[in-house]
């Protein structure tokens, strides 16, 4: 496994190694590179980043401080597993803040950007049709953050990214379940783009809020969360 810099963060290559390591590991968590409960050793992360242990250690500590990772008393660092309550809390915050980013982006996004994002939506739909969940999730992030970065609100973007740090591993683990979601829980990216082309930022924001809430409801019913006992099979009644 090699963790690379995102294309939108090329300037980070000029930063100190510890900052590069932190940003790259943070982005990997957002993208769901690691699964819930996975152990992240300093040596393993250093090898993935292509650095010495010191930048990896610093990055892991920073992310544990931000509660993006769980640090045990033994020193072991784990990718967190979300409880049902934590998942619903993260989703509820996302359903308020991410539509805000869409509203802010509405007056700043140009036709060229919308055309580029339409191509991303087409690639996402093609990935779903081809049964490629990893690519489907990648294109989902590319579309949404392509809009969030247009909001011109760096503090808001940072908060959204922090929420995705908690969201990313769960969605990666559930990627095949997400692929099998019913039509009512599918993405609303097409209607979002159509609304933005008309300058209807509020409508685009409502579409995104509905998308987040419907996927949350679907996954809440489809997943078993941390601390929950597996569902017991129902006993078969004997026929009279």
C-alpha positions in Angstrom: 0.0 0.0 0.0 1.3 3.4 -1.0 -0.4 6.6 0.2 -0.1 9.4 -2.4 -0.9 13.1 -2.3 -4.3 14.1 -3.8 -4.1 15.9 -7.1 -5.8 19.0 -5.5 -3.0 19.2 -2.8 0.1 19.2 -4.9 1.4 22.3 -3.1 1.7 20.1 0.0 4.8 18.6 -1.6 6.7 21.7 -0.6 5.6 21.4 3.1 7.8 19.8 5.8 7.7 16.0 5.8 5.7 15.8 9.0 3.0 18.0 7.5 3.0 16.0 4.3 2.6 12.7 6.2 -0.3 14.1 8.2 -2.1 15.4 5.2 -1.6 12.2 3.2 -2.7 10.0 6.1 -5.7 12.2 6.8 -6.8 12.0 3.1 -6.4 8.3 3.1 -8.8 8.1 6.1 -11.3 10.4 4.3 -11.1 8.1 1.2 -11.7 4.9 3.2 -8.3 3.4 2.5 -8.4 1.7 6.0 -11.2 -0.3 7.5 -12.9 0.1 10.9 -10.9 -1.6 13.7 -7.7 -1.8 11.6 -4.4 -1.5 13.5 -2.1 1.2 12.2 1.5 0.7 13.3 4.1 3.4 12.9 6.3 1.0 10.8 3.4 0.1 8.5 2.4 3.7 8.0 6.0 4.9 7.5 6.4 2.2 4.8 3.1 3.3 3.1 4.1 6.9 3.2 7.7 6.2 2.1 9.1 8.1 5.1 11.0 7.5 8.3 9.1 6.5 11.4 9.1 10.0 12.9 6.7 11.7 10.4 4.4 8.7 10.6 4.4 8.8 14.4 3.6 12.5 14.4 0.8 12.1 11.9 -0.8 9.3 13.9 -0.6 11.3 17.1 -2.2 14.4 15.5 -5.0 12.3 14.1 -5.6 10.6 17.4 -5.8 14.0 19.0 -8.4 15.0 16.4 -10.4 11.8 17.3 -10.0 10.6 13.8 -8.1 7.6 15.2 -8.4 5.7 18.5 -5.2 5.5 20.6 -5.3 2.7 23.2 -3.3 2.9 26.5 -1.0 0.2 25.0 0.0 2.7 22.3 -1.9 0.8 19.6 -3.7 3.1 17.1 -6.9 1.9 15.6 -9.3 3.1 12.9 -12.4 3.7 14.9 -15.6 1.7 14.6 -18.7 3.9 14.8 -21.6 3.1 17.1 -25.0 3.6 15.7 -25.4 6.8 17.7 -22.1 8.2 16.5 -23.0 7.4 12.9 -26.3 9.1 13.2 -24.7 12.1 14.8 -22.1 12.4 12.1 -24.8 12.1 9.5 -27.0 14.7 11.1 -24.1 17.2 11.2 -23.3 16.4 7.6 -26.9 17.0 6.6 -26.7 20.5 7.8 -23.1 21.6 6.9 -22.7 20.0 3.5 -25.8 21.7 2.1 -24.5 24.9 3.5 -21.3 24.4 1.4 -23.5 23.8 -1.7 -25.4 27.1 -1.1 -22.1 29.0 -0.7 -20.7 27.3 -3.8 -23.8 28.1 -5.9 -22.8 31.7 -6.6 -19.1 30.8 -7.3 -19.3 27.8 -9.6 -18.9 28.4 -13.3 -20.3 26.5 -16.3 -16.9 24.8 -17.0 -16.7 23.4 -13.5 -20.3 22.1 -13.7 -19.5 20.4 -17.0 -16.5 18.8 -15.5 -18.6 17.6 -12.5 -21.2 16.2 -14.9 -18.5 14.0 -16.4 -17.7 12.8 -12.8 -21.3 11.9 -12.3 -21.3 9.9 -15.5 -18.2 8.1 -14.4 -19.8 7.3 -11.0 -22.9 5.9 -12.7 -20.8 3.8 -15.0 -18.8 2.5 -12.1 -22.0 1.5 -10.3 -23.3 -0.2 -13.4 -20.0 -2.1 -13.8 -20.0 -3.2 -10.1 -16.9 -1.2 -9.1 -17.7 0.1 -5.6 -14.2 1.5 -5.0 -14.4 3.7 -8.1 -18.0 4.6 -7.3 -17.0 5.9 -3.9 -14.0 7.8 -5.3 -16.2 9.6 -7.8 -18.8 10.4 -5.1 -16.0 12.2 -3.1 -14.6 13.9 -6.3 -18.0 15.3 -7.1 -19.0 16.5 -3.6 -15.6 18.0 -2.7 -15.3 19.5 -6.1 -18.3 21.6 -5.1 -17.3 22.1 -1.4 -14.0 23.6 -2.5 -15.8 26.2 -4.6 -17.6 27.5 -1.5 -14.7 29.7 -0.6 -15.1 28.7 3.1 -11.9 27.0 4.3 -13.1 26.6 7.9 -16.3 24.9 6.7 -14.3 22.7 4.4 -12.0 21.6 7.2 -15.0 20.7 9.4 -16.6 18.7 6.6 -13.3 16.8 6.0 -13.1 16.0 9.7 -16.6 14.5 9.5 -15.5 12.4 6.5 -12.5 11.2 8.6 -15.1 9.4 10.7 -17.4 8.5 7.8 -14.8 7.2 5.4 -13.8 3.8 6.9 -17.5 2.8 7.5 -18.5 3.6 3.9 -15.5 1.7 2.6 -16.3 -1.4 4.7 -20.0 -1.1 3.6 -19.2 -0.3 -0.1 -21.0 -3.4 -1.5 -24.0 -2.6 0.6 -23.9 1.0 -0.6 -23.8 -0.3 -4.2 -27.0 -2.3 -3.5 -28.9 0.6 -2.1 -32.5 1.2 -3.4 -33.2 4.0 -5.9 -34.6 6.3 -3.2 -31.2 6.2 -1.4 -29.1 6.7 -4.5 -27.1 9.9 -5.1 -28.9 13.1 -6.2 -25.9 14.5 -8.1 -27.8 14.9 -11.3 -30.6 17.1 -9.8 -27.9 19.0 -7.8 -26.1 19.9 -11.0 -29.4 20.8 -12.8 -30.3 23.1 -9.9 -26.9 24.8 -9.9 -27.1 25.4 -13.6 -30.3 27.3 -13.0 -28.7 29.2 -10.1 -31.0 27.5 -7.7 -28.6 27.0 -4.8 -31.3 26.4 -2.2 -32.8 23.7 -4.3 -29.4 22.1 -4.8 -28.8 22.2 -1.1 -32.1 20.5 -0.4 -31.3 17.7 -2.9 -28.0 17.0 -1.1 -29.7 17.0 2.4 -32.2 14.5 1.1 -29.4 12.3 -0.3 -27.5 12.3 3.0 -30.6 11.6 5.1 -31.9 8.8 2.8 -28.5 7.0 2.7 -28.3 7.3 6.5 -31.7 5.7 6.9 -30.7 2.9 4.5 -27.4 2.1 6.2 -28.9 2.4 9.7 -31.2 -0.5 8.7 -28.6 -2.5 6.8 -25.6 -2.4 9.0 -24.6 -3.8 12.4 -22.7 -1.2 14.4 -20.1 -1.4 17.1 -21.4 -2.8 20.3 -24.5 -4.4 18.7 -25.1 -8.1 19.0 -25.6 -10.0 15.7 -29.3 -10.4 14.8 -30.6 -13.8 15.8 -32.3 -15.9 13.1 -36.0 -16.2 13.5 -37.2 -19.7 14.6 -39.1 -21.5 12.0 -42.7 -22.5 13.0 -43.6 -26.1 12.5 -46.5 -26.5 10.1 -49.7 -27.9 11.5 
